[in-house]
Amino acid sequence: MIRVILPPHLRNLARVTGEVSVTVDGEVTQRHVLDAVEDQYPMLRGTMRDRGTGRRRALVRFFACEEDLSNDPPDAPLPAEVASGKEPFMVVGAMAGG
């Protein structure tokens, strides 16, 4: 099971509390984790990635193992700690403004 931490506004939209767990068949990548989250919580489709292009939304960041993975290729393998469930994959709403 892959542990995923969503920001509060997406947890509210998905009607969940705390982290969620998803199953990923095959290689554990950003794309596969986000696909699994969107399959399990269809109301989140289009909130983290653009529906048409699949690209990360501008004010959404992805972290794992204290590293910003936001600009990594979506098909790059995530760290082994995430794949094993030891560490979560975090979706973070970026701060903007002044």
Gaussian input, Z-matrix of N, CA and C with variables (Angstrom, degrees):
# hf/3-21g

backbone

0 1
 N
 C     1     B1
 C     2     B2     1     A1
 N     3     B3     2     A2     1     D1
 C     4     B4     3     A3     2     D2
 C     5     B5     4     A4     3     D3
 N     6     B6     5     A5     4     D4
 C     7     B7     6     A6     5     D5
 C     8     B8     7     A7     6     D6
 N     9     B9     8     A8     7     D7
 C    10    B10     9     A9     8     D8
 C    11    B11    10    A10     9     D9
 N    12    B12    11    A11    10    D10
 C    13    B13    12    A12    11    D11
 C    14    B14    13    A13    12    D12
 N    15    B15    14    A14    13    D13
 C    16    B16    15    A15    14    D14
 C    17    B17    16    A16    15    D15
 N    18    B18    17    A17    16    D16
 C    19    B19    18    A18    17    D17
 C    20    B20    19    A19    18    D18
 N    21    B21    20    A20    19    D19
 C    22    B22    21    A21    20    D20
 C    23    B23    22    A22    21    D21
 N    24    B24    23    A23    22    D22
 C    25    B25    24    A24    23    D23
 C    26    B26    25    A25    24    D24
 N    27    B27    26    A26    25    D25
 C    28    B28    27    A27    26    D26
 C    29    B29    28    A28    27    D27
 N    30    B30    29    A29    28    D28
 C    31    B31    30    A30    29    D29
 C    32    B32    31    A31    30    D30
 N    33    B33    32    A32    31    D31
 C    34    B34    33    A33    32    D32
 C    35    B35    34    A34    33    D33
 N    36    B36    35    A35    34    D34
 C    37    B37    36    A36    35    D35
 C    38    B38    37    A37    36    D36
 N    39    B39    38    A38    37    D37
 C    40    B40    39    A39    38    D38
 C    41    B41    40    A40    39    D39
 N    42    B42    41    A41    40    D40
 C    43    B43    42    A42    41    D41
 C    44    B44    43    A43    42    D42
 N    45    B45    44    A44    43    D43
 C    46    B46    45    A45    44    D44
 C    47    B47    46    A46    45    D45
 N    48    B48    47    A47    46    D46
 C    49    B49    48    A48    47    D47
 C    50    B50    49    A49    48    D48
 N    51    B51    50    A50    49    D49
 C    52    B52    51    A51    50    D50
 C    53    B53    52    A52    51    D51
 N    54    B54    53    A53    52    D52
 C    55    B55    54    A54    53    D53
 C    56    B56    55    A55    54    D54
 N    57    B57    56    A56    55    D55
 C    58    B58    57    A57    56    D56
 C    59    B59    58    A58    57    D57
 N    60    B60    59    A59    58    D58
 C    61    B61    60    A60    59    D59
 C    62    B62    61    A61    60    D60
 N    63    B63    62    A62    61    D61
 C    64    B64    63    A63    62    D62
 C    65    B65    64    A64    63    D63
 N    66    B66    65    A65    64    D64
 C    67    B67    66    A66    65    D65
 C    68    B68    67    A67    66    D66
 N    69    B69    68    A68    67    D67
 C    70    B70    69    A69    68    D68
 C    71    B71    70    A70    69    D69
 N    72    B72    71    A71    70    D70
 C    73    B73    72    A72    71    D71
 C    74    B74    73    A73    72    D72
 N    75    B75    74    A74    73    D73
 C    76    B76    75    A75    74    D74
 C    77    B77    76    A76    75    D75
 N    78    B78    77    A77    76    D76
 C    79    B79    78    A78    77    D77
 C    80    B80    79    A79    78    D78
 N    81    B81    80    A80    79    D79
 C    82    B82    81    A81    80    D80
 C    83    B83    82    A82    81    D81
 N    84    B84    83    A83    82    D82
 C    85    B85    84    A84    83    D83
 C    86    B86    85    A85    84    D84
 N    87    B87    86    A86    85    D85
 C    88    B88    87    A87    86    D86
 C    89    B89    88    A88    87    D87
 N    90    B90    89    A89    88    D88
 C    91    B91    90    A90    89    D89
 C    92    B92    91    A91    90    D90
 N    93    B93    92    A92    91    D91
 C    94    B94    93    A93    92    D92
 C    95    B95    94    A94    93    D93
 N    96    B96    95    A95    94    D94
 C    97    B97    96    A96    95    D95
 C    98    B98    97    A97    96    D96
 N    99    B99    98    A98    97    D97
 C   100   B100    99    A99    98    D98
 C   101   B101   100   A100    99    D99
 N   102   B102   101   A101   100   D100
 C   103   B103   102   A102   101   D101
 C   104   B104   103   A103   102   D102
 N   105   B105   104   A104   103   D103
 C   106   B106   105   A105   104   D104
 C   107   B107   106   A106   105   D105
 N   108   B108   107   A107   106   D106
 C   109   B109   108   A108   107   D107
 C   110   B110   109   A109   108   D108
 N   111   B111   110   A110   109   D109
 C   112   B112   111   A111   110   D110
 C   113   B113   112   A112   111   D111
 N   114   B114   113   A113   112   D112
 C   115   B115   114   A114   113   D113
 C   116   B116   115   A115   114   D114
 N   117   B117   116   A116   115   D115
 C   118   B118   117   A117   116   D116
 C   119   B119   118   A118   117   D117
 N   120   B120   119   A119   118   D118
 C   121   B121   120   A120   119   D119
 C   122   B122   121   A121   120   D120
 N   123   B123   122   A122   121   D121
 C   124   B124   123   A123   122   D122
 C   125   B125   124   A124   123   D123
 N   126   B126   125   A125   124   D124
 C   127   B127   126   A126   125   D125
 C   128   B128   127   A127   126   D126
 N   129   B129   128   A128   127   D127
 C   130   B130   129   A129   128   D128
 C   131   B131   130   A130   129   D129
 N   132   B132   131   A131   130   D130
 C   133   B133   132   A132   131   D131
 C   134   B134   133   A133   132   D132
 N   135   B135   134   A134   133   D133
 C   136   B136   135   A135   134   D134
 C   137   B137   136   A136   135   D135
 N   138   B138   137   A137   136   D136
 C   139   B139   138   A138   137   D137
 C   140   B140   139   A139   138   D138
 N   141   B141   140   A140   139   D139
 C   142   B142   141   A141   140   D140
 C   143   B143   142   A142   141   D141
 N   144   B144   143   A143   142   D142
 C   145   B145   144   A144   143   D143
 C   146   B146   145   A145   144   D144
 N   147   B147   146   A146   145   D145
 C   148   B148   147   A147   146   D146
 C   149   B149   148   A148   147   D147
 N   150   B150   149   A149   148   D148
 C   151   B151   150   A150   149   D149
 C   152   B152   151   A151   150   D150
 N   153   B153   152   A152   151   D151
 C   154   B154   153   A153   152   D152
 C   155   B155   154   A154   153   D153
 N   156   B156   155   A155   154   D154
 C   157   B157   156   A156   155   D155
 C   158   B158   157   A157   156   D156
 N   159   B159   158   A158   157   D157
 C   160   B160   159   A159   158   D158
 C   161   B161   160   A160   159   D159
 N   162   B162   161   A161   160   D160
 C   163   B163   162   A162   161   D161
 C   164   B164   163   A163   162   D162
 N   165   B165   164   A164   163   D163
 C   166   B166   165   A165   164   D164
 C   167   B167   166   A166   165   D165
 N   168   B168   167   A167   166   D166
 C   169   B169   168   A168   167   D167
 C   170   B170   169   A169   168   D168
 N   171   B171   170   A170   169   D169
 C   172   B172   171   A171   170   D170
 C   173   B173   172   A172   171   D171
 N   174   B174   173   A173   172   D172
 C   175   B175   174   A174   173   D173
 C   176   B176   175   A175   174   D174
 N   177   B177   176   A176   175   D175
 C   178   B178   177   A177   176   D176
 C   179   B179   178   A178   177   D177
 N   180   B180   179   A179   178   D178
 C   181   B181   180   A180   179   D179
 C   182   B182   181   A181   180   D180
 N   183   B183   182   A182   181   D181
 C   184   B184   183   A183   182   D182
 C   185   B185   184   A184   183   D183
 N   186   B186   185   A185   184   D184
 C   187   B187   186   A186   185   D185
 C   188   B188   187   A187   186   D186
 N   189   B189   188   A188   187   D187
 C   190   B190   189   A189   188   D188
 C   191   B191   190   A190   189   D189
 N   192   B192   191   A191   190   D190
 C   193   B193   192   A192   191   D191
 C   194   B194   193   A193   192   D192
 N   195   B195   194   A194   193   D193
 C   196   B196   195   A195   194   D194
 C   197   B197   196   A196   195   D195
 N   198   B198   197   A197   196   D196
 C   199   B199   198   A198   197   D197
 C   200   B200   199   A199   198   D198
 N   201   B201   200   A200   199   D199
 C   202   B202   201   A201   200   D200
 C   203   B203   202   A202   201   D201
 N   204   B204   203   A203   202   D202
 C   205   B205   204   A204   203   D203
 C   206   B206   205   A205   204   D204
 N   207   B207   206   A206   205   D205
 C   208   B208   207   A207   206   D206
 C   209   B209   208   A208   207   D207
 N   210   B210   209   A209   208   D208
 C   211   B211   210   A210   209   D209
 C   212   B212   211   A211   210   D210
 N   213   B213   212   A212   211   D211
 C   214   B214   213   A213   212   D212
 C   215   B215   214   A214   213   D213
 N   216   B216   215   A215   214   D214
 C   217   B217   216   A216   215   D215
 C   218   B218   217   A217   216   D216
 N   219   B219   218   A218   217   D217
 C   220   B220   219   A219   218   D218
 C   221   B221   220   A220   219   D219
 N   222   B222   221   A221   220   D220
 C   223   B223   222   A222   221   D221
 C   224   B224   223   A223   222   D222
 N   225   B225   224   A224   223   D223
 C   226   B226   225   A225   224   D224
 C   227   B227   226   A226   225   D225
 N   228   B228   227   A227   226   D226
 C   229   B229   228   A228   227   D227
 C   230   B230   229   A229   228   D228
 N   231   B231   230   A230   229   D229
 C   232   B232   231   A231   230   D230
 C   233   B233   232   A232   231   D231
 N   234   B234   233   A233   232   D232
 C   235   B235   234   A234   233   D233
 C   236   B236   235   A235   234   D234
 N   237   B237   236   A236   235   D235
 C   238   B238   237   A237   236   D236
 C   239   B239   238   A238   237   D237
 N   240   B240   239   A239   238   D238
 C   241   B241   240   A240   239   D239
 C   242   B242   241   A241   240   D240
 N   243   B243   242   A242   241   D241
 C   244   B244   243   A243   242   D242
 C   245   B245   244   A244   243   D243
 N   246   B246   245   A245   244   D244
 C   247   B247   246   A246   245   D245
 C   248   B248   247   A247   246   D246
 N   249   B249   248   A248   247   D247
 C   250   B250   249   A249   248   D248
 C   251   B251   250   A250   249   D249
 N   252   B252   251   A251   250   D250
 C   253   B253   252   A252   251   D251
 C   254   B254   253   A253   252   D252
 N   255   B255   254   A254   253   D253
 C   256   B256   255   A255   254   D254
 C   257   B257   256   A256   255   D255
 N   258   B258   257   A257   256   D256
 C   259   B259   258   A258   257   D257
 C   260   B260   259   A259   258   D258
 N   261   B261   260   A260   259   D259
 C   262   B262   261   A261   260   D260
 C   263   B263   262   A262   261   D261
 N   264   B264   263   A263   262   D262
 C   265   B265   264   A264   263   D263
 C   266   B266   265   A265   264   D264
 N   267   B267   266   A266   265   D265
 C   268   B268   267   A267   266   D266
 C   269   B269   268   A268   267   D267
 N   270   B270   269   A269   268   D268
 C   271   B271   270   A270   269   D269
 C   272   B272   271   A271   270   D270
 N   273   B273   272   A272   271   D271
 C   274   B274   273   A273   272   D272
 C   275   B275   274   A274   273   D273
 N   276   B276   275   A275   274   D274
 C   277   B277   276   A276   275   D275
 C   278   B278   277   A277   276   D276
 N   279   B279   278   A278   277   D277
 C   280   B280   279   A279   278   D278
 C   281   B281   280   A280   279   D279
 N   282   B282   281   A281   280   D280
 C   283   B283   282   A282   281   D281
 C   284   B284   283   A283   282   D282
 N   285   B285   284   A284   283   D283
 C   286   B286   285   A285   284   D284
 C   287   B287   286   A286   285   D285
 N   288   B288   287   A287   286   D286
 C   289   B289   288   A288   287   D287
 C   290   B290   289   A289   288   D288
 N   291   B291   290   A290   289   D289
 C   292   B292   291   A291   290   D290
 C   293   B293   292   A292   291   D291

   B1=1.4463
   B2=1.5267
   B3=1.2945
   B4=1.4566
   B5=1.5245
   B6=1.3074
   B7=1.4648
   B8=1.5222
   B9=1.3312
   B10=1.4606
   B11=1.5279
   B12=1.3221
   B13=1.4582
   B14=1.5192
   B15=1.3195
   B16=1.4581
   B17=1.5212
   B18=1.3291
   B19=1.4658
   B20=1.5326
   B21=1.3307
   B22=1.4717
   B23=1.5254
   B24=1.3336
   B25=1.4652
   B26=1.5259
   B27=1.3391
   B28=1.4647
   B29=1.5272
   B30=1.3338
   B31=1.4727
   B32=1.5278
   B33=1.3387
   B34=1.4704
   B35=1.5236
   B36=1.3212
   B37=1.4632
   B38=1.5306
   B39=1.3310
   B40=1.4633
   B41=1.5258
   B42=1.3326
   B43=1.4722
   B44=1.5223
   B45=1.3466
   B46=1.4614
   B47=1.5197
   B48=1.3105
   B49=1.4584
   B50=1.5202
   B51=1.3054
   B52=1.4560
   B53=1.5125
   B54=1.3217
   B55=1.4586
   B56=1.5232
   B57=1.3165
   B58=1.4651
   B59=1.5252
   B60=1.3020
   B61=1.4663
   B62=1.5140
   B63=1.3119
   B64=1.4624
   B65=1.5208
   B66=1.3035
   B67=1.4580
   B68=1.5150
   B69=1.3136
   B70=1.4639
   B71=1.5161
   B72=1.3249
   B73=1.4627
   B74=1.5187
   B75=1.3077
   B76=1.4572
   B77=1.5162
   B78=1.3216
   B79=1.4636
   B80=1.5330
   B81=1.3206
   B82=1.4630
   B83=1.5277
   B84=1.3192
   B85=1.4613
   B86=1.5173
   B87=1.3444
   B88=1.4645
   B89=1.5242
   B90=1.3101
   B91=1.4676
   B92=1.5280
   B93=1.3453
   B94=1.4630
   B95=1.5216
   B96=1.3248
   B97=1.4668
   B98=1.5240
   B99=1.3290
   B100=1.4627
   B101=1.5261
   B102=1.3264
   B103=1.4656
   B104=1.5264
   B105=1.3343
   B106=1.4694
   B107=1.5284
   B108=1.3435
   B109=1.4672
   B110=1.5270
   B111=1.3280
   B112=1.4685
   B113=1.5254
   B114=1.3242
   B115=1.4619
   B116=1.5267
   B117=1.3324
   B118=1.4623
   B119=1.5325
   B120=1.3236
   B121=1.4666
   B122=1.5273
   B123=1.3412
   B124=1.4679
   B125=1.5274
   B126=1.3137
   B127=1.4621
   B128=1.5275
   B129=1.3311
   B130=1.4653
   B131=1.5293
   B132=1.3281
   B133=1.4696
   B134=1.5238
   B135=1.3101
   B136=1.4605
   B137=1.5125
   B138=1.3249
   B139=1.4670
   B140=1.5193
   B141=1.3241
   B142=1.4604
   B143=1.5235
   B144=1.3326
   B145=1.4616
   B146=1.5191
   B147=1.3125
   B148=1.4533
   B149=1.5207
   B150=1.3152
   B151=1.4741
   B152=1.5172
   B153=1.3090
   B154=1.4579
   B155=1.5119
   B156=1.3290
   B157=1.4659
   B158=1.5245
   B159=1.3240
   B160=1.4597
   B161=1.5154
   B162=1.3400
   B163=1.4665
   B164=1.5264
   B165=1.3138
   B166=1.4643
   B167=1.5299
   B168=1.3274
   B169=1.4591
   B170=1.5313
   B171=1.3123
   B172=1.4652
   B173=1.5202
   B174=1.3069
   B175=1.4668
   B176=1.5264
   B177=1.3140
   B178=1.4631
   B179=1.5195
   B180=1.3220
   B181=1.4682
   B182=1.5219
   B183=1.3398
   B184=1.4569
   B185=1.5289
   B186=1.3257
   B187=1.4600
   B188=1.5191
   B189=1.3344
   B190=1.4576
   B191=1.5153
   B192=1.3064
   B193=1.4711
   B194=1.5308
   B195=1.3207
   B196=1.4611
   B197=1.5280
   B198=1.3190
   B199=1.4597
   B200=1.5210
   B201=1.3324
   B202=1.4537
   B203=1.5237
   B204=1.3162
   B205=1.4605
   B206=1.5277
   B207=1.3179
   B208=1.4578
   B209=1.5174
   B210=1.3120
   B211=1.4608
   B212=1.5245
   B213=1.3385
   B214=1.4635
   B215=1.5269
   B216=1.3130
   B217=1.4710
   B218=1.5298
   B219=1.3321
   B220=1.4659
   B221=1.5292
   B222=1.3319
   B223=1.4604
   B224=1.5208
   B225=1.3405
   B226=1.4714
   B227=1.5287
   B228=1.3122
   B229=1.4681
   B230=1.5305
   B231=1.3309
   B232=1.4613
   B233=1.5256
   B234=1.3412
   B235=1.4715
   B236=1.5341
   B237=1.3125
   B238=1.4708
   B239=1.5237
   B240=1.3358
   B241=1.4677
   B242=1.5197
   B243=1.3342
   B244=1.4687
   B245=1.5215
   B246=1.3250
   B247=1.4638
   B248=1.5221
   B249=1.3267
   B250=1.4681
   B251=1.5279
   B252=1.3257
   B253=1.4648
   B254=1.5157
   B255=1.3292
   B256=1.4666
   B257=1.5281
   B258=1.3244
   B259=1.4618
   B260=1.5326
   B261=1.3477
   B262=1.4633
   B263=1.5213
   B264=1.3145
   B265=1.4665
   B266=1.5159
   B267=1.3264
   B268=1.4540
   B269=1.5259
   B270=1.3252
   B271=1.4683
   B272=1.5269
   B273=1.3223
   B274=1.4675
   B275=1.5268
   B276=1.3144
   B277=1.4540
   B278=1.5046
   B279=1.3290
   B280=1.4643
   B281=1.5218
   B282=1.3079
   B283=1.4554
   B284=1.5279
   B285=1.3132
   B286=1.4575
   B287=1.5082
   B288=1.2691
   B289=1.4666
   B290=1.5116
   B291=1.2958
   B292=1.4541
   B293=1.4549
   A1=109.61
   A2=115.67
   A3=122.37
   A4=107.29
   A5=115.89
   A6=121.55
   A7=108.94
   A8=116.18
   A9=121.43
   A10=108.41
   A11=115.13
   A12=121.10
   A13=107.67
   A14=115.30
   A15=122.14
   A16=109.88
   A17=118.01
   A18=119.89
   A19=109.54
   A20=117.07
   A21=120.79
   A22=114.84
   A23=118.39
   A24=118.71
   A25=112.18
   A26=117.93
   A27=119.76
   A28=111.20
   A29=117.60
   A30=120.07
   A31=109.75
   A32=116.58
   A33=119.75
   A34=110.78
   A35=116.71
   A36=120.92
   A37=110.95
   A38=116.94
   A39=122.05
   A40=112.39
   A41=116.37
   A42=122.63
   A43=111.92
   A44=114.97
   A45=121.75
   A46=108.70
   A47=115.09
   A48=120.72
   A49=107.69
   A50=116.70
   A51=120.27
   A52=112.12
   A53=115.02
   A54=119.49
   A55=110.20
   A56=115.22
   A57=120.94
   A58=108.30
   A59=115.91
   A60=121.62
   A61=108.70
   A62=115.44
   A63=121.29
   A64=109.63
   A65=115.19
   A66=121.74
   A67=108.60
   A68=115.91
   A69=121.68
   A70=107.67
   A71=114.72
   A72=119.54
   A73=108.03
   A74=116.90
   A75=120.66
   A76=111.33
   A77=114.48
   A78=121.08
   A79=110.91
   A80=116.00
   A81=121.48
   A82=108.54
   A83=115.49
   A84=123.00
   A85=108.61
   A86=116.69
   A87=119.63
   A88=110.09
   A89=116.77
   A90=120.74
   A91=111.21
   A92=117.12
   A93=120.13
   A94=112.08
   A95=117.51
   A96=119.96
   A97=110.08
   A98=117.63
   A99=120.31
   A100=111.08
   A101=118.27
   A102=120.62
   A103=110.22
   A104=116.67
   A105=121.12
   A106=111.22
   A107=116.66
   A108=119.84
   A109=109.79
   A110=116.99
   A111=120.61
   A112=111.89
   A113=118.24
   A114=120.68
   A115=110.83
   A116=115.81
   A117=121.05
   A118=111.67
   A119=116.39
   A120=122.35
   A121=108.61
   A122=117.47
   A123=120.68
   A124=113.96
   A125=118.02
   A126=119.77
   A127=112.42
   A128=117.74
   A129=121.66
   A130=112.57
   A131=117.86
   A132=119.80
   A133=109.88
   A134=115.14
   A135=120.52
   A136=114.63
   A137=118.08
   A138=120.06
   A139=112.72
   A140=117.68
   A141=121.62
   A142=111.57
   A143=115.51
   A144=122.66
   A145=108.52
   A146=115.45
   A147=120.77
   A148=108.59
   A149=116.88
   A150=120.63
   A151=112.88
   A152=117.40
   A153=120.54
   A154=113.88
   A155=116.31
   A156=120.22
   A157=113.45
   A158=117.25
   A159=120.58
   A160=113.28
   A161=117.29
   A162=120.81
   A163=110.37
   A164=114.87
   A165=122.30
   A166=109.71
   A167=115.82
   A168=120.78
   A169=108.89
   A170=117.34
   A171=122.63
   A172=113.38
   A173=118.77
   A174=120.77
   A175=112.59
   A176=116.32
   A177=121.68
   A178=107.67
   A179=115.64
   A180=121.55
   A181=108.55
   A182=116.55
   A183=122.72
   A184=108.87
   A185=115.76
   A186=121.75
   A187=110.28
   A188=115.45
   A189=123.08
   A190=107.51
   A191=115.85
   A192=121.71
   A193=110.80
   A194=117.00
   A195=124.23
   A196=113.03
   A197=117.45
   A198=121.95
   A199=110.13
   A200=115.84
   A201=121.67
   A202=107.80
   A203=116.25
   A204=121.92
   A205=111.80
   A206=116.31
   A207=121.70
   A208=113.98
   A209=117.88
   A210=120.86
   A211=113.19
   A212=116.93
   A213=120.34
   A214=109.41
   A215=117.94
   A216=119.86
   A217=110.07
   A218=118.09
   A219=120.42
   A220=114.27
   A221=117.33
   A222=119.45
   A223=113.24
   A224=116.69
   A225=120.39
   A226=108.73
   A227=117.84
   A228=119.86
   A229=110.90
   A230=115.41
   A231=120.43
   A232=108.86
   A233=117.70
   A234=119.67
   A235=112.43
   A236=115.52
   A237=121.85
   A238=111.88
   A239=117.18
   A240=120.84
   A241=111.67
   A242=116.99
   A243=121.21
   A244=109.29
   A245=116.61
   A246=121.07
   A247=111.86
   A248=117.02
   A249=120.90
   A250=112.84
   A251=117.55
   A252=120.90
   A253=113.60
   A254=116.88
   A255=120.37
   A256=111.05
   A257=117.19
   A258=123.11
   A259=109.03
   A260=116.77
   A261=118.93
   A262=112.95
   A263=114.81
   A264=123.57
   A265=104.31
   A266=117.33
   A267=120.57
   A268=111.51
   A269=113.96
   A270=121.95
   A271=104.81
   A272=115.80
   A273=120.44
   A274=109.45
   A275=115.26
   A276=120.77
   A277=108.75
   A278=117.69
   A279=121.57
   A280=109.64
   A281=115.93
   A282=122.45
   A283=108.25
   A284=115.95
   A285=120.60
   A286=109.00
   A287=115.97
   A288=120.10
   A289=111.70
   A290=115.98
   A291=117.82
   A292=114.81
   D1=136.89
   D2=177.46
   D3=-98.23
   D4=127.68
   D5=178.02
   D6=-89.15
   D7=131.92
   D8=-178.61
   D9=-129.05
   D10=128.26
   D11=175.44
   D12=-104.47
   D13=121.97
   D14=179.74
   D15=-102.34
   D16=153.15
   D17=175.42
   D18=-69.37
   D19=158.31
   D20=-175.40
   D21=-51.82
   D22=-41.91
   D23=-177.20
   D24=-66.67
   D25=-32.12
   D26=177.43
   D27=-78.48
   D28=-32.38
   D29=173.69
   D30=-62.68
   D31=-41.96
   D32=178.10
   D33=-62.59
   D34=-44.49
   D35=-179.95
   D36=-61.97
   D37=-40.08
   D38=-179.48
   D39=-82.94
   D40=-7.89
   D41=-178.70
   D42=58.37
   D43=49.61
   D44=176.67
   D45=-127.41
   D46=158.63
   D47=172.85
   D48=-120.90
   D49=144.77
   D50=-179.75
   D51=71.18
   D52=-161.38
   D53=-178.21
   D54=-82.31
   D55=160.23
   D56=176.21
   D57=-111.93
   D58=159.09
   D59=177.34
   D60=-122.74
   D61=136.58
   D62=177.96
   D63=-132.57
   D64=156.81
   D65=175.90
   D66=-103.93
   D67=133.60
   D68=177.89
   D69=-118.78
   D70=123.05
   D71=175.12
   D72=-86.83
   D73=132.24
   D74=179.80
   D75=86.82
   D76=-153.70
   D77=-175.41
   D78=-67.90
   D79=139.18
   D80=-179.68
   D81=-88.61
   D82=104.29
   D83=179.80
   D84=-126.19
   D85=166.84
   D86=175.22
   D87=-54.92
   D88=-47.67
   D89=-177.24
   D90=-57.92
   D91=-47.18
   D92=-177.54
   D93=-68.92
   D94=-36.99
   D95=177.54
   D96=-65.80
   D97=-47.16
   D98=-179.86
   D99=-66.63
   D100=-36.21
   D101=174.38
   D102=-59.08
   D103=-44.91
   D104=-179.04
   D105=-65.07
   D106=-40.86
   D107=177.90
   D108=-62.94
   D109=-45.53
   D110=-178.79
   D111=-68.53
   D112=-31.26
   D113=175.77
   D114=-67.77
   D115=-41.70
   D116=-178.42
   D117=-75.65
   D118=-32.14
   D119=-178.78
   D120=-128.94
   D121=77.47
   D122=-174.06
   D123=-59.33
   D124=-22.42
   D125=178.12
   D126=-66.89
   D127=-11.99
   D128=179.31
   D129=-91.24
   D130=-4.81
   D131=179.10
   D132=-59.97
   D133=129.65
   D134=179.45
   D135=87.61
   D136=-4.37
   D137=-179.44
   D138=-88.97
   D139=-32.43
   D140=-178.44
   D141=-102.85
   D142=-28.58
   D143=-179.85
   D144=-135.06
   D145=149.77
   D146=174.91
   D147=-65.29
   D148=132.36
   D149=-178.25
   D150=-62.60
   D151=-37.20
   D152=-176.63
   D153=-77.49
   D154=-45.71
   D155=-174.32
   D156=-98.10
   D157=-21.55
   D158=-176.07
   D159=77.99
   D160=5.04
   D161=-178.77
   D162=-80.35
   D163=148.51
   D164=178.91
   D165=-58.38
   D166=138.06
   D167=175.54
   D168=-65.87
   D169=147.87
   D170=-174.19
   D171=-57.86
   D172=-38.25
   D173=-176.10
   D174=-101.50
   D175=27.24
   D176=176.11
   D177=-121.31
   D178=135.28
   D179=179.01
   D180=-124.48
   D181=153.43
   D182=178.50
   D183=-120.93
   D184=132.62
   D185=-179.65
   D186=-132.35
   D187=151.74
   D188=171.71
   D189=-159.52
   D190=140.62
   D191=177.17
   D192=52.78
   D193=41.40
   D194=177.76
   D195=63.26
   D196=23.02
   D197=178.55
   D198=-121.93
   D199=140.78
   D200=175.53
   D201=-81.44
   D202=115.12
   D203=-178.47
   D204=-104.78
   D205=9.61
   D206=-172.93
   D207=-57.49
   D208=-35.30
   D209=-177.11
   D210=-99.38
   D211=4.16
   D212=175.75
   D213=-71.13
   D214=152.27
   D215=175.72
   D216=-59.14
   D217=140.22
   D218=-176.90
   D219=-63.21
   D220=-18.55
   D221=179.96
   D222=-102.33
   D223=9.07
   D224=175.51
   D225=-73.88
   D226=139.07
   D227=178.90
   D228=-61.93
   D229=140.00
   D230=174.80
   D231=-79.35
   D232=160.96
   D233=-179.68
   D234=-54.85
   D235=149.84
   D236=-179.20
   D237=-57.24
   D238=-32.64
   D239=179.40
   D240=-63.48
   D241=-33.03
   D242=177.09
   D243=-73.97
   D244=-45.15
   D245=-179.10
   D246=-61.11
   D247=-32.13
   D248=-179.34
   D249=-85.16
   D250=-10.23
   D251=-178.29
   D252=88.26
   D253=0.66
   D254=179.99
   D255=-69.26
   D256=-40.93
   D257=-179.91
   D258=-119.26
   D259=146.92
   D260=178.63
   D261=-85.17
   D262=158.66
   D263=168.57
   D264=-94.63
   D265=123.96
   D266=-174.81
   D267=-110.33
   D268=132.13
   D269=173.58
   D270=-104.87
   D271=122.35
   D272=-174.52
   D273=-124.69
   D274=132.95
   D275=173.81
   D276=-79.08
   D277=120.74
   D278=-177.30
   D279=-71.18
   D280=151.93
   D281=176.50
   D282=-89.83
   D283=139.19
   D284=178.47
   D285=-139.17
   D286=159.04
   D287=178.03
   D288=107.01
   D289=-170.96
   D290=-175.92
   D291=-141.29

